[in-house]
Amino acid sequence: MDAKVRVFGRQCLLMASALLYCHGGALAGRPLGLALSRPMAQTGATLKAEEFIKSRPGGTRPHPGRYRARQDFPQGRAYVALGVTIGRGRRATEAELRDRRVAKVRLGSGDDYVLERISDTTAVTDGTLIQMIIEYLAYPDATGSKVTDQVGYLYVINREQYSNGKYGSPKLIFPTRRTYVGDSRVLPGKTVTLPVPDRAWKVSRSASATAQAFETYTIIVSPTPLKDASGLELQRNNLGAGSITLDETLVAEWMRRWGGDEWRAELEDGAGQLITQREQIASGDPGRGERSTDEESSDLTKEDAPPQIVYRRALSPGGTMLVTVKLPFKDAAATTKPGQ
């Protein structure tokens, strides 16, 4: 991540939001919860956003947004769901600078940027500024009851994928010791803003001679802490201050065991909307010694904007959730005409 995506500015410019939802209780000792799926969502069908954010605290009028499904989802299976919001930075207008509701990022140059929601099919290029929010989503089971007190351990791996299908070195970019002192526990109702709410990632083109096709982010939520190739838990003081390179064979095994097809839906009319300040700061102060487990006024409510993209995976009870967000990479240098 350090070599591939650099941290810039006062607040993150690419916002990928992975939020895990469960209500109340401490994090320790709780299993990763699973729910039975409702009837299959047909390709092209729309679903109310409130179906995915019911575990958020507060709010009397759920957000009216709707999701459009891109694949059929099998019925009668246990599954978990993950919300991801990606924000791409662009220079703020005068009106946006005056609007306190809009999330902003100031770079070292003194320029202020806002964050626009983008789809996971939107291309990025060398120099694109991004921030990410992740949300683990509780969902009603077949009886309509909510799954609560779910706890997992969040991991995010960044690497480039080339035109020949091969990958670059896998970098563990979350957690690090700079984020909650390496505490990666997550639960419903608590968002995670990456890299942190006051810094940004800047995408940089791979130095490889092979053309880069995608900038990828593999998101894992495990019921127990992951371990590196030596058997060391990837938590707390076992982590680096910044990103660390993982063993490629180990990551390939994780992909084989936990990867696969997932059901995906995207928030209609969400792309192009600005990330709000509430969304940006909801994950709390990353300088704290651990992730907060209490309900706080900064938590997102049912009335706040839902995640831009929702992924679902059918899993066995106690299973591990793994999805890979693949942003198409467009090499600006390759498309620029001589003399321009």
C-alpha positions in Angstrom: 0.0 0.0 0.0 2.8 2.4 0.8 4.4 1.9 -2.6 1.1 1.7 -4.4 -1.3 4.0 -2.7 0.0 7.0 -0.7 -1.8 8.8 2.1 -2.5 12.5 1.5 -4.2 15.5 3.0 -6.1 16.1 6.1 -9.1 13.8 5.2 -9.4 10.8 3.0 -10.2 11.3 -0.7 -11.2 7.8 -1.6 -13.9 6.7 0.8 -14.7 3.0 0.9 -17.1 2.4 3.6 -17.4 -1.0 5.1 -19.9 -1.0 8.0 -20.7 -3.8 10.3 -24.1 -3.7 12.0 -25.2 -5.2 15.3 -26.8 -3.5 18.2 -25.5 -3.1 21.7 -23.0 -5.1 23.8 -19.3 -5.3 23.9 -17.3 -6.7 21.0 -15.3 -9.4 22.7 -16.5 -13.0 22.6 -19.4 -12.5 20.1 -19.6 -14.8 17.0 -20.0 -13.5 13.5 -23.7 -13.7 13.0 -25.5 -15.0 9.9 -29.1 -14.7 8.7 -31.2 -16.8 6.5 -31.8 -15.2 3.1 -35.3 -14.0 2.1 -36.7 -15.0 -1.3 -34.3 -14.6 -4.2 -33.8 -11.1 -5.6 -34.2 -11.3 -9.4 -31.6 -9.6 -11.7 -32.7 -6.0 -12.2 -35.0 -6.1 -9.3 -35.0 -3.1 -6.8 -34.8 -3.4 -3.1 -35.5 -0.7 -0.5 -32.4 0.6 1.2 -34.1 0.2 4.6 -33.8 -3.5 4.2 -30.1 -3.2 4.7 -29.8 -0.5 7.3 -32.3 -1.7 9.9 -29.6 -2.2 12.5 -28.5 1.4 12.4 -29.4 3.3 15.6 -32.0 6.0 15.6 -33.8 7.7 12.8 -37.6 7.6 12.4 -37.8 8.0 8.6 -35.5 5.5 6.8 -33.6 6.7 3.8 -35.8 6.3 0.7 -33.1 5.0 -1.6 -33.4 1.8 -3.5 -30.8 -0.8 -4.7 -30.9 -2.5 -8.1 -29.7 -6.1 -8.0 -27.3 -7.3 -10.7 -27.5 -11.0 -10.1 -30.0 -13.5 -8.8 -29.5 -14.4 -5.1 -30.3 -18.0 -4.0 -33.0 -18.4 -1.4 -32.9 -20.6 1.7 -29.2 -20.0 2.3 -27.3 -18.4 5.2 -25.4 -15.3 4.2 -23.7 -12.1 5.3 -23.7 -8.7 3.7 -21.1 -6.0 3.3 -21.6 -2.3 2.3 -18.9 -0.4 0.5 -18.9 3.3 -0.4 -16.1 4.7 -2.5 -15.5 8.5 -2.6 -13.3 10.1 -5.3 -11.8 13.5 -4.6 -12.3 16.5 -6.8 -11.6 20.2 -6.2 -14.4 21.9 -4.2 -16.5 24.7 -5.6 -17.0 27.9 -3.7 -20.5 26.8 -2.7 -19.2 23.5 -1.5 -16.6 25.2 0.6 -19.3 27.1 2.4 -21.5 24.0 3.0 -20.6 22.5 6.4 -22.6 19.4 5.6 -20.2 18.4 2.9 -17.1 16.3 3.7 -13.9 18.1 2.6 -10.2 17.2 2.4 -7.4 19.7 2.4 -4.2 18.7 0.8 -0.7 19.9 1.6 -1.0 22.4 -1.2 -3.9 24.1 0.7 -6.5 23.0 -1.9 -9.8 21.7 -0.6 -11.5 18.7 -2.2 -14.9 17.1 -1.9 -15.6 13.4 -2.2 -18.0 12.1 -4.9 -19.5 8.6 -4.6 -18.5 6.4 -7.5 -19.5 2.9 -8.6 -17.0 0.0 -8.4 -17.1 0.1 -12.2 -15.7 3.6 -12.4 -12.2 3.9 -13.7 -9.3 5.4 -11.6 -6.0 6.5 -12.9 -2.6 7.6 -11.6 -3.1 10.4 -9.1 -6.8 9.6 -8.3 -7.6 10.5 -4.7 -9.9 8.1 -2.9 -11.4 7.2 0.5 -13.3 4.1 1.5 -16.1 3.3 4.0 -17.0 -0.3 5.0 -20.1 -1.5 6.7 -21.1 -5.0 7.8 -24.8 -5.2 7.4 -27.2 -7.1 9.6 -30.3 -8.4 7.8 -33.6 -9.8 9.0 -33.9 -13.6 8.9 -36.8 -15.5 7.4 -39.0 -14.7 10.5 -38.3 -10.9 10.2 -36.1 -10.7 13.4 -32.8 -8.9 13.3 -29.4 -10.5 13.7 -27.6 -8.6 16.5 -24.3 -8.5 18.4 -22.3 -9.7 15.4 -18.6 -9.2 15.7 -16.0 -9.7 13.1 -12.4 -8.7 12.4 -11.9 -6.5 9.3 -9.0 -6.7 6.9 -8.3 -4.9 3.6 -5.7 -5.9 1.1 -4.6 -3.7 -1.7 -2.9 -4.8 -4.9 -2.9 -4.2 -8.6 -4.1 -6.7 -11.2 -2.5 -6.7 -14.6 -3.9 -7.2 -18.1 -2.6 -10.8 -18.0 -4.7 -11.6 -14.9 -1.7 -11.7 -12.5 -1.5 -9.7 -9.3 1.1 -7.5 -7.7 2.3 -8.0 -4.1 -0.6 -8.0 -1.6 -0.4 -5.2 0.9 -2.4 -5.3 4.2 -3.6 -1.7 4.4 -6.0 -2.2 7.3 -5.5 -2.7 10.1 -2.3 -0.9 11.1 -1.0 0.3 14.4 -2.0 3.9 13.3 -5.6 2.9 13.2 -7.1 2.2 16.6 -3.7 0.8 17.6 -4.3 -2.2 15.4 -7.8 -3.1 16.7 -9.8 -4.2 13.7 -13.0 -5.4 15.4 -16.2 -4.4 13.7 -19.8 -4.6 14.5 -23.1 -3.5 13.0 -23.8 0.2 13.4 -20.1 1.2 13.3 -18.5 2.4 10.1 -14.9 2.1 9.2 -13.4 5.0 7.1 -10.2 4.2 5.3 -7.4 4.9 5.4 -8.6 7.2 8.3 -11.1 10.1 8.4 -8.3 12.7 8.2 -6.1 11.2 5.5 -6.4 10.1 1.9 -5.1 7.5 -0.5 -3.6 8.5 -3.8 -3.6 5.8 -6.4 -0.3 5.5 -8.3 0.4 3.6 -11.5 2.3 0.3 -11.1 6.0 0.3 -12.0 5.5 -3.1 -13.7 6.1 -3.2 -17.5 2.8 -5.1 -17.8 -0.2 -2.9 -18.2 -2.4 -2.5 -15.1 -6.0 -3.4 -15.5 -7.5 -2.9 -12.0 -6.8 -1.4 -8.7 -8.1 -4.0 -6.3 -9.2 -4.0 -2.6 -9.9 -7.4 -1.0 -12.1 -7.0 2.0 -12.3 -9.8 4.6 -14.5 -10.0 7.7 -13.5 -13.0 9.8 -15.1 -14.3 13.0 -11.5 -14.6 14.5 -8.3 -12.7 13.8 -6.4 -13.7 10.7 -2.8 -15.0 11.1 0.2 -14.4 8.9 2.3 -17.1 7.3 4.3 -17.6 10.6 1.1 -18.0 12.6 1.2 -14.5 14.2 -2.2 -12.9 14.7 -2.7 -9.8 12.6 -3.7 -7.5 15.4 -2.4 -4.8 17.7 1.4 -4.7 18.1 1.9 -7.5 15.6 1.1 -5.0 12.8 3.2 -2.4 11.2 2.8 1.4 11.6 1.9 1.4 7.9 1.0 -1.3 5.4 2.8 -4.7 5.5 3.4 -7.1 2.6 1.6 -10.4 3.0 2.8 -13.8 1.8 1.3 -14.3 -1.7 0.7 -18.1 -1.1 -1.3 -17.3 2.0 -3.4 -14.7 0.3 -4.1 -17.1 -2.6 -5.3 -19.7 -0.1 -7.6 -17.1 1.5 -9.0 -16.3 -1.9 -9.5 -20.0 -2.7 -11.2 -20.8 0.6 -13.4 -17.7 1.1 -13.7 -16.1 -2.4 -16.2 -16.8 -5.1 -19.3 -15.3 -6.6 -21.3 -12.8 -4.6 -24.6 -11.1 -5.0 -24.2 -7.4 -5.7 -26.6 -4.4 -5.7 -25.9 -0.7 -6.2 -27.8 2.3 -4.8 -29.7 4.0 -7.6 -28.8 7.6 -8.2 -26.1 7.4 -5.6 -23.0 7.8 -7.9 -22.0 11.4 -8.2 -23.6 12.4 -4.8 -21.2 14.0 -2.3 -20.0 12.2 0.8 -21.3 14.1 3.9 -19.3 15.1 6.9 -21.4 12.8 9.0 -20.5 9.8 6.8 -16.8 10.8 6.9 -16.4 11.1 10.7 -18.8 8.3 11.8 -16.0 5.8 12.2 -14.6 7.8 15.1 -11.1 8.8 16.1 -8.6 6.3 14.8 -6.1 7.5 17.4 -8.1 5.8 20.2 -6.7 2.7 21.6 -9.6 0.6 20.4 -12.8 0.6 18.4 -15.8 2.1 20.2 -18.6 -0.3 21.1 -21.0 2.2 22.5 -23.8 4.0 20.6 -22.6 7.5 19.9 -24.1 10.6 18.5 -21.7 10.4 15.5 -23.0 7.0 14.5 -25.0 6.9 11.2 -28.7 6.5 11.6 -31.4 5.0 9.3 -31.9 8.5 7.9 -28.4 8.8 6.7 -27.3 7.7 3.2 -26.9 3.9 2.9 -23.8 2.3 1.4 -23.3 2.8 -2.4 -22.7 -0.9 -3.1 -24.0 -4.0 -1.2 -22.3 -7.4 -1.5 -23.9 -10.6 -0.2 -22.2 -14.0 0.1 -23.9 -17.3 1.0 -21.9 -18.8 3.9 -22.0 -21.6 6.4 -22.5 -20.5 10.1 -19.3 -19.0 11.4 -18.0 -18.5 7.9 -15.6 -15.7 6.7 -16.8 -13.0 4.3 -14.4 -12.1 1.4 -15.2 -9.8 -1.5 -12.8 -8.0 -3.9 -13.6 -4.5 -5.1 -12.0 -4.1 -8.6 -11.7 -0.5 -9.8 -10.8 -0.4 -13.5 -7.4 1.3 -14.0 -7.0 3.7 -16.9 -3.5 4.6 -17.7 -3.7 8.3 -18.6 -0.2 8.3 -20.0 -1.2 5.6 -22.5 -4.2 7.6 -23.8 -2.5 11.0 -24.0 -1.5 12.0 -27.6 2.1 13.2 -28.3 2.4 16.9 -27.8 -0.4 17.1 -25.3 
